[in-house]
Amino acid sequence: MYSALRSYLTRVFACWNWKCALMSATARSLVTLAAMVRTGLHGGLAVAGVELAYVSLTAGLYAGLQQRALSLRSRLAGNLLVVVGVPGLAQVLDWLTHRAVHAAEPRRALIAVCSFALISALFHLHVMRRGVFLTGGAGCTLIEDFRRIPRLVLDFILMPVTLFSGLTARVNGRAAESEAVL
C-alpha cells in the first residue's frame, strides 16, 4: 500500500508547477487580504491565511495541469482547459475549503478572487504559450522567466488594442476589396 501511495504522489507532483505555485499563492493571498480589509485585521488575516496555505498546496498542481493542456492536439480545447476548466475546478475546491474550515468568505472577497482567477488564467495562457513559467524540460530558469515578464505583461495589457487593430485592418481591407470590385 505504501508503494502504491508513493507512486501516486510521485505522478501527482511530477505535474506540479512550483513556479506558478509560488506566484499564485503570493498574489491571491494579497488580493484576498485587500478585499477583506474592511472586515478587520483578524478576519482578513484568517481568510488570507487559508488562501495562502490552500493555494500553496494546489496552485502548482493546477498550473501543471494547465501546462499539460497546452500540448493537447486541439489548441482550442487546450486554451479552454487553461482558462475555464482548471480555474473553474480550482474556484469550486477553494470555496469548499473555505467552508470546511468555517472561514466565511464574504461576497466581495469571492468576487475579487474569481475576477483575479480569470485574469490570472488568461495571463497564464499568454505566458505559457510563450514558454514562460513552464517547468520540467519545457521550462527555463525562474530568473530567465522574470527577465521576460515585463515585455509579456506589456503585450498582455496591449492585447485588446492589438486584437482590435487587427480586426479593424481586416474589415477595412475587405471594404477596400469590395470597392475595388465595383
C-alpha positions as CSV (number, residue, x, y, z in Angstrom):
1,M,0.0,0.0,0.0
2,Y,2.9,2.4,0.8
3,S,4.5,1.9,-2.6
4,A,1.1,2.5,-4.4
5,L,0.6,5.7,-2.4
6,R,4.2,6.8,-3.1
7,S,3.8,6.0,-6.8
8,Y,0.5,8.1,-7.0
9,L,2.1,11.0,-5.2
10,T,5.1,10.9,-7.5
11,R,2.8,11.1,-10.5
12,V,0.8,14.0,-9.0
13,F,3.9,16.0,-8.1
14,A,5.5,15.3,-11.4
15,C,2.8,17.5,-12.8
16,W,3.3,20.2,-10.1
17,N,4.5,23.6,-11.3
18,W,6.4,25.2,-8.5
19,K,6.9,28.5,-10.3
20,C,3.2,29.2,-10.6
21,A,2.6,27.8,-7.1
22,L,4.9,30.4,-5.7
23,M,3.5,33.3,-7.7
24,S,-0.2,32.4,-7.3
25,A,-0.1,31.8,-3.6
26,T,1.5,35.2,-3.0
27,A,-0.7,37.1,-5.4
28,R,-4.0,35.5,-4.4
29,S,-3.3,36.0,-0.7
30,L,-2.6,39.7,-1.2
31,V,-5.8,40.1,-3.4
32,T,-7.9,38.3,-0.7
33,L,-6.4,40.4,2.1
34,A,-7.0,43.6,0.2
35,A,-10.6,42.6,-0.4
36,M,-11.0,41.7,3.3
37,V,-9.5,45.0,4.6
38,R,-12.9,46.3,5.9
39,T,-13.7,43.2,7.9
40,G,-10.8,43.9,10.3
41,L,-7.3,42.6,10.5
42,H,-8.2,39.4,12.3
43,G,-10.9,38.2,9.8
44,G,-8.8,39.3,6.8
45,L,-5.7,37.6,8.0
46,A,-7.6,34.4,8.7
47,V,-9.1,34.2,5.2
48,A,-5.8,35.3,3.6
49,G,-4.0,32.6,5.7
50,V,-6.4,29.9,4.5
51,E,-5.9,31.2,0.9
52,L,-2.1,31.1,1.3
53,A,-2.0,27.6,2.7
54,Y,-4.5,26.2,0.3
55,V,-3.2,27.9,-2.8
56,S,0.4,26.9,-1.9
57,L,-0.6,23.3,-2.0
58,T,-2.8,23.4,-5.1
59,A,-1.8,26.1,-7.4
60,G,1.3,24.2,-8.6
61,L,-0.9,21.2,-9.4
62,Y,-3.4,23.4,-11.3
63,A,-0.6,25.1,-13.2
64,G,0.9,21.7,-14.1
65,L,-2.5,20.7,-15.5
66,Q,-2.6,23.9,-17.4
67,Q,0.9,23.2,-18.8
68,R,-0.1,19.8,-19.9
69,A,-3.3,21.2,-21.5
70,L,-1.0,23.2,-23.8
71,S,0.1,20.0,-25.5
72,L,-3.5,18.9,-26.5
73,R,-3.9,18.3,-30.2
74,S,-6.8,20.8,-30.3
75,R,-5.4,24.3,-29.4
76,L,-9.0,25.5,-28.6
77,A,-9.5,22.6,-26.2
78,G,-6.2,23.3,-24.5
79,N,-7.0,27.0,-24.2
80,L,-10.4,26.3,-22.7
81,L,-8.9,24.0,-20.2
82,V,-6.3,26.5,-19.2
83,V,-8.7,29.5,-19.0
84,V,-12.0,27.9,-17.9
85,G,-11.6,24.2,-16.8
86,V,-8.7,24.3,-14.4
87,P,-9.6,27.7,-12.8
88,G,-13.2,26.7,-12.5
89,L,-12.2,23.5,-10.7
90,A,-9.8,25.5,-8.5
91,Q,-12.5,28.0,-7.6
92,V,-15.0,25.3,-6.6
93,L,-12.5,23.5,-4.5
94,D,-11.3,26.8,-3.0
95,W,-14.8,27.7,-2.0
96,L,-15.4,24.2,-0.4
97,T,-12.1,24.5,1.5
98,H,-13.2,27.8,3.0
99,R,-16.5,26.2,4.0
100,A,-14.7,23.2,5.5
101,V,-12.6,25.4,7.8
102,H,-15.5,27.7,8.6
103,A,-13.7,30.7,7.2
104,A,-16.5,32.8,5.9
105,E,-15.6,34.4,2.6
106,P,-17.8,37.4,2.0
107,R,-19.2,38.0,-1.4
108,R,-16.7,40.9,-2.1
109,A,-13.7,38.6,-1.5
110,L,-15.3,35.8,-3.6
111,I,-15.9,38.2,-6.5
112,A,-12.4,39.6,-6.2
113,V,-10.8,36.2,-6.2
114,C,-12.9,34.9,-9.1
115,S,-12.1,38.0,-11.1
116,F,-8.4,37.7,-10.3
117,A,-8.5,33.9,-11.2
118,L,-9.9,34.7,-14.7
119,I,-7.3,37.4,-15.4
120,S,-4.6,35.1,-14.0
121,A,-5.7,32.2,-16.2
122,L,-5.6,34.4,-19.3
123,F,-2.2,35.6,-18.3
124,H,-1.0,32.0,-17.6
125,L,-2.2,31.1,-21.1
126,H,-0.4,34.1,-22.6
127,V,3.0,33.5,-20.9
128,M,2.9,29.7,-21.1
129,R,2.2,29.7,-24.8
130,R,5.4,31.8,-25.0
131,G,7.5,29.4,-22.9
132,V,7.4,31.2,-19.6
133,F,6.6,29.7,-16.2
134,L,6.9,26.2,-17.6
135,T,8.6,23.5,-15.5
136,G,10.4,20.4,-16.5
137,G,12.2,20.1,-19.8
138,A,10.0,22.8,-21.4
139,G,11.0,25.4,-18.9
140,C,13.8,27.9,-18.4
141,T,15.1,29.2,-15.1
142,L,12.9,31.3,-12.9
143,I,15.3,34.2,-13.3
144,E,15.0,33.9,-17.1
145,D,11.2,33.8,-16.8
146,F,11.3,37.0,-14.7
147,R,13.5,38.7,-17.3
148,R,10.9,38.1,-19.9
149,I,7.9,39.1,-17.8
150,P,8.0,42.9,-18.3
151,R,7.6,42.5,-22.1
152,L,5.0,39.8,-21.7
153,V,3.0,41.9,-19.2
154,L,3.1,44.8,-21.7
155,D,2.0,42.5,-24.6
156,F,-0.8,41.1,-22.4
157,I,-2.1,44.6,-21.4
158,L,-1.9,45.8,-25.1
159,M,-3.5,42.6,-26.4
160,P,-7.1,44.0,-26.6
161,V,-5.7,47.0,-28.6
162,T,-3.7,44.7,-30.9
163,L,-6.7,42.4,-31.5
164,F,-9.0,45.4,-32.2
165,S,-6.4,47.0,-34.6
166,G,-6.1,43.7,-36.4
167,L,-9.8,43.3,-36.7
168,T,-10.2,46.9,-37.9
169,A,-7.5,46.4,-40.5
170,R,-9.2,43.2,-41.8
171,V,-12.6,44.9,-42.0
172,N,-11.1,47.9,-43.8
173,G,-9.1,45.6,-46.2
174,R,-12.3,43.8,-47.1
175,A,-14.2,47.1,-47.6
176,A,-11.4,48.3,-49.9
177,E,-11.5,45.0,-51.9
178,S,-15.3,45.3,-52.3
179,E,-15.0,48.9,-53.6
180,A,-12.3,47.9,-56.0
181,V,-14.6,45.2,-57.5
182,L,-17.3,47.8,-58.1
